[in-house]
Amino acid sequence: MKTAVDNPGTHNQSTVFISVFNSSCRFNEEFKYILLPVSYSLVFVVGFVLNAAALWVFQKMRPWKPSTVFMFHLALSDFLYVLSLPTLIYYYANRSHWPFGVAACKIVRFLFYANLYCSILFLTCISVHRYLGICHPIKALTLVKSRHAHLVCGMVWGVVIVCLVPNLIFVTASRRENDTLCHDTTSQQAFDQYVDYSSVVMVLLFGIPFVVIMVCYCLMAQTLCRPRQGLSASQQSNASRRKSIKLIIVVLVVFAVSFVPFHITRTLYYTSRVLNLPCQFLNIVNFTYKITRPLASINSCIDPILYFLAGDHYRSKIMSVLMGKKQVTSSMPEQAQLPLNNNHRLALIYKNSGAEDTTEEVER
């Protein structure tokens, strides 16, 4: 339940908004009326520019490789989400007044979780694809095609939408004096059921993908750190390895900054409300949860860094636009400079013989 408490002698706009979890626990949430509008505004500006540029660049890079397909859908997910942020900026800057109707409230909250879990799953796809390229180059070369990547991305969108349909039902708006609240969860009466539902979604769309990513990165690290026979120390550190290490670092940063803190604090927040834990603990949990909500949105700004670091063609396209030059599409000079072991030579021979849609990490 949420109530508003007026301080004596203050104007209506000075109303202090207070959350009430039970009859004995109340705390002030004034901090979010500064934190959320400011943070969402920054995410909107940076995320809109970077993701719009990324979508434009990807359109210029056809035909797409599988890794490009995954990155395009990740950028599309981020772009759709940042388009919804102006309504939230207005909502929190206006002290939790939602004038856009219940349907818009449901859509905005839906887009937040859709972006959250689509980002996690697309990063998982990118990580698994890079794992196959590093640890099983021949299999990846012969089995992974762009059409397969498009199919996987379609499945990701479908799974996320199906899993979040109940969220459209749970999320609602309610009246508070002269204001309309757009809840990010549900009504107080349905909160216990919402916690059960969100816990299942968290395990399916965050827990399992996170484990898959960690397993892939451990196996990749083992392969990348293993000395390759017949190569000197300088040859061991080639462009493909450096790119793979950059990918690992960026994805781990996204999880460490955006996804893991949000899911931990949200779980604590939901559990505390269900169990009616001591008020002092509720105050701390509520504060930390509200702080991690904008952190969960920052992935829309970090993801474009992944495209620049992990995609050579994306980087060269950006540089060609900035330099005002045409992009050079031939990749043979780069390949000729890289040392290849027997498996990588086989992959390159297969590519040159006419195999379609190979990936850079497989070729090396």
C-alpha positions as CSV (number, residue, x, y, z in Angstrom):
1,M,0.0,0.0,0.0
2,K,1.2,3.5,-0.7
3,T,0.1,6.7,0.9
4,A,1.0,10.4,0.9
5,V,1.7,12.3,4.1
6,D,1.4,16.1,4.0
7,N,3.8,18.1,6.2
8,P,2.1,20.9,8.2
9,G,2.1,24.2,6.4
10,T,3.5,22.9,3.2
11,H,2.0,23.3,-0.3
12,N,0.6,20.3,-2.2
13,Q,3.8,20.1,-4.3
14,S,5.9,19.6,-1.2
15,T,4.0,16.4,-0.3
16,V,6.3,13.7,1.0
17,F,5.6,10.4,-0.7
18,I,5.9,7.5,1.8
19,S,5.6,3.8,1.2
20,V,3.8,1.7,3.7
21,F,4.5,-2.0,3.8
22,N,2.7,-2.7,7.1
23,S,1.1,-0.7,9.8
24,S,4.4,0.0,11.7
25,C,6.8,0.6,8.8
26,R,7.0,3.9,6.8
27,F,9.9,5.4,5.0
28,N,10.6,8.4,2.7
29,E,11.3,7.9,-1.0
30,E,12.2,11.4,-1.9
31,F,15.6,10.4,-3.3
32,K,14.0,8.6,-6.3
33,Y,12.4,11.9,-7.6
34,I,16.0,13.1,-8.2
35,L,17.8,9.8,-8.9
36,L,15.4,8.3,-11.4
37,P,14.7,11.3,-13.7
38,V,18.4,12.2,-13.9
39,S,19.6,8.7,-14.5
40,Y,16.8,7.8,-17.0
41,S,17.5,11.1,-18.9
42,L,21.2,10.2,-19.3
43,V,20.4,6.7,-20.4
44,F,17.8,8.0,-22.9
45,V,20.2,10.5,-24.5
46,V,23.3,8.2,-24.6
47,G,21.3,5.0,-25.4
48,F,19.3,6.6,-28.1
49,V,22.3,8.0,-30.0
50,L,24.5,4.9,-29.6
51,N,21.8,2.4,-30.5
52,A,20.3,4.4,-33.4
53,A,23.9,4.7,-34.8
54,A,24.4,0.9,-34.2
55,L,21.2,0.0,-36.1
56,W,22.2,2.3,-39.0
57,V,25.7,0.7,-39.2
58,F,24.3,-2.8,-39.0
59,Q,22.0,-2.0,-41.9
60,K,25.0,-1.0,-44.0
61,M,26.9,-4.2,-43.2
62,R,24.8,-6.7,-45.2
63,P,25.1,-9.6,-45.7
64,W,25.2,-10.3,-42.0
65,K,27.2,-12.9,-40.2
66,P,25.6,-14.8,-37.3
67,S,27.4,-12.5,-34.7
68,T,26.0,-9.5,-36.5
69,V,22.5,-10.9,-36.4
70,F,22.7,-11.3,-32.6
71,M,24.2,-7.8,-32.2
72,F,21.5,-6.2,-34.4
73,H,18.7,-7.7,-32.3
74,L,20.4,-6.7,-29.1
75,A,20.6,-3.1,-30.4
76,L,17.0,-3.2,-31.5
77,S,15.9,-4.3,-28.0
78,D,17.9,-1.5,-26.4
79,F,16.5,1.1,-28.8
80,L,12.9,0.1,-28.2
81,Y,13.4,0.4,-24.5
82,V,15.1,3.8,-24.5
83,L,12.1,5.1,-26.6
84,S,9.9,4.4,-23.5
85,L,12.1,6.3,-21.1
86,P,10.6,9.8,-21.6
87,T,7.4,8.7,-20.1
88,L,9.2,7.4,-17.0
89,I,11.3,10.6,-16.8
90,Y,8.1,12.6,-16.8
91,Y,6.4,10.3,-14.2
92,Y,9.2,10.5,-11.6
93,A,10.0,14.2,-12.2
94,N,6.2,14.8,-11.6
95,R,6.4,13.0,-8.3
96,S,4.8,9.7,-9.3
97,H,1.9,11.1,-11.4
98,W,1.0,9.0,-14.5
99,P,-1.3,10.8,-16.9
100,F,-0.9,8.4,-19.9
101,G,-3.4,5.7,-18.9
102,V,-3.3,2.1,-17.7
103,A,-2.4,0.6,-21.1
104,A,0.7,2.9,-21.5
105,C,1.7,2.0,-17.9
106,K,1.6,-1.7,-18.8
107,I,3.5,-1.3,-22.0
108,V,6.3,0.8,-20.4
109,R,6.8,-1.7,-17.6
110,F,6.6,-4.5,-20.1
111,L,9.4,-2.9,-22.3
112,F,11.7,-2.6,-19.3
113,Y,11.6,-6.3,-18.6
114,A,11.5,-7.3,-22.2
115,N,14.7,-5.3,-22.8
116,L,16.2,-6.7,-19.6
117,Y,15.7,-10.4,-20.5
118,C,16.2,-10.0,-24.3
119,S,19.6,-8.4,-23.5
120,I,20.5,-11.3,-21.3
121,L,19.5,-13.9,-23.9
122,F,21.1,-12.1,-26.8
123,L,24.4,-11.7,-24.8
124,T,24.1,-15.4,-24.1
125,C,23.7,-16.1,-27.8
126,I,26.8,-14.0,-28.6
127,S,28.8,-15.7,-25.9
128,V,27.8,-19.2,-27.1
129,H,28.6,-18.3,-30.7
130,R,32.0,-17.0,-29.7
131,Y,32.6,-20.1,-27.6
132,L,31.9,-22.4,-30.6
133,G,34.2,-20.3,-32.7
134,I,37.1,-20.6,-30.2
135,C,36.6,-24.1,-28.9
136,H,34.9,-25.9,-31.9
137,P,35.9,-23.9,-35.0
138,I,35.1,-26.5,-37.6
139,K,31.7,-27.4,-36.2
140,A,30.8,-23.7,-35.9
141,L,31.9,-23.1,-39.5
142,T,29.8,-25.9,-41.0
143,L,26.7,-25.6,-38.7
144,V,26.2,-22.0,-37.7
145,K,24.8,-19.8,-40.5
146,S,23.0,-16.5,-40.5
147,R,19.6,-18.1,-41.1
148,H,20.2,-20.1,-37.9
149,A,21.0,-16.9,-36.0
150,H,17.8,-15.3,-37.3
151,L,15.8,-18.3,-36.2
152,V,17.4,-18.2,-32.7
153,C,16.7,-14.5,-32.4
154,G,13.0,-15.1,-33.3
155,M,12.8,-17.8,-30.6
156,V,14.3,-15.4,-28.1
157,W,11.7,-12.7,-28.8
158,G,9.0,-15.3,-28.7
159,V,10.1,-16.8,-25.4
160,V,10.5,-13.4,-23.7
161,I,7.1,-12.2,-24.9
162,V,5.3,-15.3,-23.8
163,C,7.0,-15.2,-20.4
164,L,6.1,-11.6,-19.9
165,V,2.5,-11.8,-20.9
166,P,1.4,-12.3,-17.2
167,N,3.4,-9.1,-16.4
168,L,1.0,-7.2,-18.6
169,I,-1.8,-8.6,-16.5
170,F,-0.2,-8.0,-13.1
171,V,1.0,-4.4,-13.7
172,T,-1.7,-1.8,-12.9
173,A,-2.3,1.8,-12.0
174,S,-4.0,3.2,-9.0
175,R,-5.2,6.5,-7.6
176,R,-3.5,8.4,-4.8
177,E,-5.4,11.5,-4.0
178,N,-5.1,13.6,-7.2
179,D,-2.3,11.5,-8.7
180,T,-2.3,8.2,-10.7
181,L,0.4,5.7,-9.8
182,C,2.0,3.4,-12.4
183,H,3.1,0.4,-10.3
184,D,6.3,-1.4,-11.4
185,T,4.9,-4.6,-9.8
186,T,1.2,-5.0,-9.1
187,S,-1.5,-4.3,-6.5
188,Q,-1.0,-5.1,-2.9
189,Q,-3.6,-7.8,-3.0
190,A,-1.8,-9.7,-5.8
191,F,1.7,-9.1,-4.7
192,D,2.4,-12.6,-3.3
193,Q,1.4,-14.2,-6.6
194,Y,3.5,-11.7,-8.5
195,V,6.5,-12.6,-6.5
196,D,6.0,-16.3,-7.3
197,Y,5.7,-15.5,-11.0
198,S,8.7,-13.1,-11.2
199,S,10.8,-15.7,-9.4
200,V,10.1,-18.3,-12.0
201,V,10.9,-15.8,-14.8
202,M,14.1,-14.8,-13.1
203,V,15.3,-18.4,-12.9
204,L,14.4,-19.1,-16.6
205,L,15.6,-15.9,-18.2
206,F,18.4,-14.8,-15.9
207,G,19.7,-17.7,-13.8
208,I,20.0,-20.3,-16.5
209,P,21.5,-18.0,-19.2
210,F,24.0,-16.6,-16.5
211,V,25.2,-20.2,-15.8
212,V,25.5,-20.9,-19.5
213,I,27.6,-17.8,-20.0
214,M,29.9,-18.6,-17.1
215,V,30.5,-22.2,-18.4
216,C,31.2,-20.9,-21.9
217,Y,33.7,-18.3,-20.6
218,C,35.5,-20.8,-18.4
219,L,35.9,-23.1,-21.3
220,M,37.0,-20.3,-23.6
221,A,39.5,-19.1,-21.0
222,Q,40.9,-22.6,-20.8
223,T,41.3,-22.8,-24.5
224,L,42.7,-19.2,-24.9
225,C,45.3,-19.8,-22.1
226,R,46.4,-23.1,-23.5
227,P,49.7,-22.7,-25.5
228,R,49.4,-23.7,-29.1
229,Q,52.1,-25.9,-30.5
230,G,54.4,-24.5,-33.1
231,L,53.7,-20.8,-32.3
232,S,56.0,-18.3,-30.6
233,A,55.0,-16.2,-27.6
234,S,54.2,-13.2,-29.8
235,Q,52.1,-15.3,-32.1
236,Q,50.1,-16.7,-29.2
237,S,48.5,-13.2,-28.6
238,N,46.8,-12.5,-31.9
239,A,43.8,-10.4,-32.8
240,S,41.3,-13.2,-32.4
241,R,42.3,-13.9,-28.9
242,R,42.3,-10.2,-27.9
243,K,38.8,-9.8,-29.4
244,S,37.5,-12.8,-27.5
245,I,39.0,-11.4,-24.2
246,K,37.4,-8.1,-24.9
247,L,34.0,-9.8,-25.4
248,I,34.4,-11.6,-22.1
249,I,35.2,-8.4,-20.2
250,V,32.4,-6.4,-21.7
251,V,29.7,-9.0,-21.1
252,L,30.9,-9.6,-17.5
253,V,30.9,-5.9,-16.9
254,V,27.3,-5.7,-18.1
255,F,26.2,-8.5,-15.8
256,A,28.2,-7.1,-12.9
257,V,26.9,-3.6,-13.2
258,S,23.3,-4.1,-14.6
259,F,21.9,-7.6,-14.2
260,V,23.3,-9.2,-11.1
261,P,22.8,-6.3,-8.6
262,F,19.3,-5.6,-9.9
263,H,18.2,-9.3,-9.5
264,I,19.8,-9.6,-6.1
265,T,18.2,-6.4,-4.6
266,R,14.9,-7.1,-6.3
267,T,14.8,-10.6,-4.7
268,L,15.6,-9.1,-1.3
269,Y,13.0,-6.4,-1.8
270,Y,10.2,-8.8,-2.8
271,T,11.1,-11.3,0.0
272,S,11.2,-8.5,2.6
273,R,7.8,-7.3,1.6
274,V,6.3,-10.8,1.7
275,L,7.8,-11.7,5.1
276,N,7.2,-8.3,6.6
277,L,10.8,-8.1,7.9
278,P,11.9,-5.4,10.4
279,C,11.4,-1.8,9.2
280,Q,15.0,-0.8,9.4
281,F,15.9,-3.6,7.1
282,L,13.0,-2.7,4.7
283,N,14.4,0.8,4.5
284,I,17.8,-0.3,3.4
285,V,16.5,-2.9,1.0
286,N,14.1,-0.4,-0.6
287,F,16.8,2.2,-1.0
288,T,19.3,-0.3,-2.6
289,Y,16.6,-1.7,-4.9
290,K,15.6,1.7,-6.2
291,I,19.3,2.5,-6.9
292,T,19.8,-0.7,-9.0
293,R,16.7,0.0,-11.2
294,P,18.5,2.7,-13.2
295,L,21.6,0.4,-13.2
296,A,19.6,-2.2,-14.9
297,S,18.9,0.3,-17.7
298,I,22.6,1.2,-18.2
299,N,23.1,-2.0,-20.2
300,S,21.5,0.0,-23.1
301,C,24.5,2.2,-23.1
302,I,27.1,-0.4,-22.4
303,D,26.0,-2.8,-25.2
304,P,27.2,-0.6,-28.0
305,I,30.7,-0.8,-26.6
306,L,30.5,-4.6,-27.2
307,Y,29.8,-3.9,-30.9
308,F,32.8,-1.6,-31.2
309,L,35.2,-3.9,-29.4
310,A,34.1,-7.3,-30.6
311,G,33.1,-6.6,-34.2
312,D,35.9,-5.6,-36.5
313,H,33.6,-4.9,-39.4
314,Y,31.4,-2.7,-37.1
315,R,34.5,-0.8,-36.0
316,S,35.8,-0.4,-39.5
317,K,32.4,0.9,-40.7
318,I,32.2,3.4,-37.9
319,M,35.7,4.6,-38.7
320,S,35.0,4.8,-42.4
321,V,31.9,7.0,-41.7
322,L,34.0,9.3,-39.3
323,M,36.8,9.5,-41.8
324,G,34.5,10.0,-44.8
325,K,35.9,7.0,-46.6
326,K,34.4,3.9,-48.2
327,Q,34.7,0.7,-46.2
328,V,37.1,-1.9,-47.5
329,T,35.3,-5.2,-47.5
330,S,38.1,-7.6,-48.2
331,S,39.3,-9.4,-45.1
332,M,42.0,-11.5,-46.8
333,P,45.0,-9.2,-45.9
334,E,44.0,-9.4,-42.2
335,Q,43.7,-13.2,-42.3
336,A,47.0,-13.5,-44.1
337,Q,48.7,-11.7,-41.2
338,L,47.3,-14.1,-38.6
339,P,49.1,-17.3,-37.6
340,L,46.8,-20.3,-38.1
341,N,47.0,-23.7,-36.6
342,N,45.8,-26.8,-38.5
343,N,42.1,-26.5,-37.5
344,H,42.1,-22.8,-38.4
345,R,43.7,-23.5,-41.7
346,L,41.0,-26.1,-42.5
347,A,38.4,-23.5,-41.6
348,L,39.9,-20.9,-43.9
349,I,40.2,-23.4,-46.8
350,Y,36.6,-24.3,-46.3
351,K,35.6,-20.7,-46.4
352,N,37.6,-19.9,-49.6
353,S,36.0,-23.0,-51.3
354,G,32.6,-21.3,-51.2
355,A,31.1,-22.0,-47.8
356,E,28.6,-19.3,-47.0
357,D,28.4,-17.0,-44.1
358,T,31.4,-17.9,-42.0
359,T,32.5,-15.9,-38.9
360,E,35.6,-14.1,-38.1
361,E,36.3,-16.0,-34.9
362,V,35.9,-19.3,-36.8
363,E,38.3,-18.3,-39.6
364,R,41.1,-17.8,-37.2
